[in-house]
Amino acid sequence: MRLTGFLTLVVFLTALITRASGAAEQRPGIHFRLATGLAFDDNIRATEKNTESDIVLSVLPGFEMLFQFGKHQTHLSYQGAFAHFFSHPNEGYLNHNLAAGVLLDLSPRLDVEFEGGYSIASIPRDEGRTSSADSPDRSKTWTADANIAYGQPTSQGMLIGSYSRNQIRFTNNNQGARDRNRNEYTGTFLYRILPKTRVLLETSFARFDYLRPNIDGSRLDSEEYKFLTGLKWDISEKDFGEFKIGYLQKNFDDDDSFKDGGGLTLSLDMLWAYNTVSEIAINMSRTTDESDQEVNSGNSGGTVNSTIAANHSYRFRPRINLTTGFSLGREEFISDNREDDRWEISVGASYDLIRWLTIGLDYTHETRSSNISGFGFDRNVLMLNATTLFD
């Protein structure tokens, strides 16, 4: 999901507390975390004209419970995101994400993993069809995942089979035509070519079923096929990544309303700590998305999204950390002539007051330009935040 403005910084806080607690959460037990933020957002509705600003208070509580039963593991986690807009209370939200899973080590070569989740979320204004509504679009999502892996990281070869189901239901602003189910099946083969590097081959099939037709009678039901190859490396705890490249084909059931498409797809996710005080995370992707944004024709049929992002962290002093980030992206609407370009920059600084408390200040600027009038915007967000972690 694309994230803009204030919601970007909310996700930044979530990532911050997750990184801060990552090492601790590898240990069995119960771990609590809390982040708070006070932000000024100069374009809360992400509009091109008649922009509105506000001061926003956010609270992000969370916990994770990890247990070990012999060779097996289980976990239960919760992450909340609560926001209050002082001058525009209808923009506020109470987001919840609950997840549970189990990893079964059935034999030295066979692992089976199951995970389920439930979330309630507010959709960012720039992603919906109701930018002028009194409140943002809201949704409920149920997820279920199953993975079976034959082989070990030390094995020459490894096979992984995965199944994923996602059900999303929109709960306000008359968005029932967007309700959909996704079922995806993936098969991956990994072959070790170096002690900590593997080549991969992957294929997947995804089916999107919409519960209702659009107002004009068209249907967005579709199928997607991916054929990928790439590399996966795990040099150390702070030097790892995965790169995939291949071909994607998307076919709509309703050929009269939406055109099929295919082409290059890729993804890169990597972390590189090039010295003891600095690290950089790089993400790149080109893939499709079930976009629900407005277009000239009324229904976009989704988008092809191309993005590249980098985030740099530098431990300036033992208690002081500096961060910078940028991202560039393009959204091409599959069944419409709309194209959007986005860019975002961010800078931040944090200070570890004590072992369990960190304070910080962050600034983000985002711009979206479009070849269709009315869809561009500029946005600036300044946030003061605090993060706590309890083990």
LINNORWO-V88468 format. One record per helix or strand of 2 or more residues. SS is the DSSP state (H for helix, E for strand). FROM is the first residue (numbers start at 1). TO is the last residue. Records with the same first field share a line. If there is no record, write none. Layout:
# LINNORWO-V88468
SS=FROM-TO / FROM-TO
This chain:
# LINNORWO-V88468
H=5-21 / 24-26 / 89-91 / 125-127 / 176-178
E=29-41 / 54-69 / 72-85 / 93-107 / 110-122 / 138-150 / 157-170 / 180-194 / 197-210 / 222-236 / 239-252 / 261-272 / 278-289 / 303-317 / 320-333 / 339-354 / 357-370 / 377-390
